[in-house]
Amino acid sequence: MPELPMLDPGSSDILGAANSPVLWIAAVGVFAVIAAQSAIYFVAVRKAAPAVGMSADDVARSVRAGAIAAIGPSLAVSLIAITLLGVFGTPGVLTRIGLIGSAAFDVAAAEVAAGAQGVTLGGEGYTQSVFATVLLCLSIAGSGWMIVTLIVTPLLKRGTARIEVSRSARAAAAMTIIPTAALLGAFMTFGIQQFQKGLAATVVVLASGGTMALCLYLAKRTGKQWLREWGLGFALVVGITTGVALASAGIA
């Protein structure tokens, strides 16, 4: 196995270490696993679809809607990732920002890790040794989410199984209400947080929400289901355009 080219821990040649073969192999391995999981899930969905009354067209529309909805967030993450290539390197950006998508968390965690060593992230004193420590801290911090998922998912599955076994109308209603309430609560929390950031953020949220509501309304009135699929994409475009226009006008 090729060795990480950190011949001089005090060197400031970050990209020399960040683009090492070892990190590239790790990044390719991670995305290979994701591709395999996606294929397995897609096959499983197609097999399970008839049992829940979904046709092949319904499955195709669902996959297409998910792909379209992912375009906007992916573009936003890509723009952030480009700015961080010089700090984390391409393999690090792909596996952290590109895969997890939480640029705010990763940058904050990296700043804490670098600050603990008395340097500024990407600034003076940001050496290969500091870079390695930052990647290690990000990996440890990210592993917490995986551990929680491994522990909590079986517990949730066990609770769901008990509700399904009961076969009562109240249990069926709970299975419908609880996930919906969780999603509404999460998105409402994100929306309220944006309202607290000022006038510009509030206008962007209202413009995006209004666009989504209009698409859903038109889809219901006209029967054009593609408006439901593209609604989130339209909302993202309107939100980004509104944000750029407000920023250009100097409205914060």
N, C-alpha and C positions, 0 to 999 in steps of 0.2 A: 504494500500500500504506500502511495507517495506520502512524503512527509510535508507537514505544513512549513512553508518557507519563511520561518521566523528566525533567520540567522542572527538578527540583532534586535532583541526586545525593545531597545531604546530607539530604534529607527522610526522615522515618521512616514515611511513608505507604507501607508495603510493598504493601498490597492494591491501591493505585492503580496500581502498576507491574505487580504480579503478575496482575491481571485485565485486562491490556491486550488489545486485539483481535489483535495480532500473536501473542501466546502462545496465545490461544484458537484462532486459525486453525491454528497448528502442532499443537496438541493434537488438534483435529478431524481434521487430515490424517493424523496418526499412527494414530488409531483407524479411519479409513477404509481405510487400507492393511491393517490387521489384519483387518478385516471381509472385505476382498477376498481376502486370503490364506486365511482360514478357508473361504470358499466354494470357492476353487480346490482346496484340499486335500480338502474333503469330496467334491467331484465326482471328483477323482482316485482317492480311496479306493473310491468306488462302482464306478468303471470297472475298477480293478485287483483288486477283491475276488474275482471268479470265478476268476482265475488262481491264487489261493492257497487256493481252496476255501472262501471265505467267502460266505455267503448274504446277502441283503438284511437278513434278521433279525439276523444276526451283526453286520453293520455298525451297525444301529440300536442293538443292545445295547451295542456298544463306545462309540458316541457318547454314549449315555445314561449309561453308567458313568463316562465321563470328565467329563461335565457334573455328575453328582452328586458325584464326588470333588473337584471344584473349588469346591464350595459352602463347605466348612469353611475352607480357606485363604483364600478370597476374603473371607469375613466377618472373619477375623483382620486381613487387610490393610486392609479398609475401616475397622475401628475405629482402627487406627494412623493411617490417612490423615486421618481426621477431626481428630485431635489436632494434625496438622501443617499444616492449612489456613492458619493465621495466619502460619506461617513461610515456606512455599513458595508459597502461593496455590493456587487451584483448578486452573488449567492445569498448573502445576508438579507438583502432587500426582498428577494424573491420568496424566501422562506418565512420572513417575518412580516413585512408590510404587504407583500403580494399575496401571501397565503392567509394570514390572520386578518389583515386589513385594519388593524387598530394602530394607526400611525401615532395618535395622541399618546396611547399607553406606551408604545415602544420608545418613542422619543423621550418621554418623561422618565421612563425606567433607565434608559441609556444615560440621560443627564445625571440622574442620581448616582449611577455606577461610576461615571467619569468624575463627578464631583467628589465622591468618596476617596478618589485617588488624587485629589487636588488639582484637576485639570478641567478644561472646558471641552465639551463634546465637539470634536472637529476643529478645535482651536489649538493654541499653544500647548505643547506637551502631550498632545494626543498621539501616542506612540502605538506600535504594534502590541506591546504588552497591555496597554490600556484598552485597545480594541478587542483583544482576546477576552479580557475581563468583562467588557461590556456585552459581548456576545454570550458569554457564560451566564451573566445575570439575566439577560433576556430569555435565554433558554430555560433557566430555573423558574423565572416568573411565569412564563407561558405554560410550563408543565403543571402548574397549579390548576389551571382550567381543565386540563386533561384528566387529572386525578379526581377532581370534583365530578366530572362527567361520568367517569367509570364507577364512582361510588353511588351517585344520585340516580343515574339512569335505571339500574336494576330495581331500586326502591320505587321509583315512579311506575315502572312496568308492573311491579307486584301490586301496587295500589290500583292501577288500571284494570288488571286482571280480576281483582276482587269485585270491582264495580260491575264489570261485564258479566261475571258469574251470577250476580244478584238478579239480573234481568228485570229490574223494576223500572217503571216509568221515571221515578225520581232519579235513579242512577243514570239512565239514558240522558235525562236533561242535564245532569251534572257533567257528564262527559262532553256535552255540547257547550255548556256555559263556561266551564272552567278554562279551557284553552282559549276561547274567544275573549274572556275577561282578561287573561294574562297578556294576550297580544295587545288589546286595547290599552291596558295599563302601561305596557312598555312604550308603545308609540306615543301615548299621551304624555308620558314623562319626558321623552325626547323632545316633543313639541313645546312643552312648558319651559324646558331648559333653553330652547331657542328664543322664546319670548323674552326671557330675562336678559338677553344679550343686547337689546336695544331696538331701535326703530327699524333699521335695515333688516335685521334677522326676522323681526315680526312680519314685515311686508313679504319677505321671501316665503315664510311659512304659509301665510294666508294665500299668496299667489299659487303656490304648489298645491295646497289643499283645495283651493277653488278649482284648479284645473282637473284634479283627480275627481272631485265631486261632479264636475260638468261632464267628464267622460263617462262616468257611471250612469248619470242621468240620461245622456244621449244613447248609451247602449241599451238602457231599459226601454226608452221610448221608441227607438228605431229597430231594436232587435239585432243590432250589429255587435256581435260578441267580440270582434277584434278590438273594439274600443276599450273593453275591459282589459284585454291583454296588453295593449299599448298605453293604457292610462297612466301607469307609473312612469313609463318612459317619457311621456309628454309632460307629466308633472315635474320630473327632474330637469328636463330641458328648460321649462318655463322658470323654475326656481333658480337655476344657474344663470339664465339670461337676466332675470330680475336682479340677482345679486351683483352681477357685473355692471349692470346699468346704474344701480345705486352707488356702487363703489366709484364708478367713473364720475358720478355727480357729486361725490364727496359726502354722501349721506352715510353716517355710521350708525 
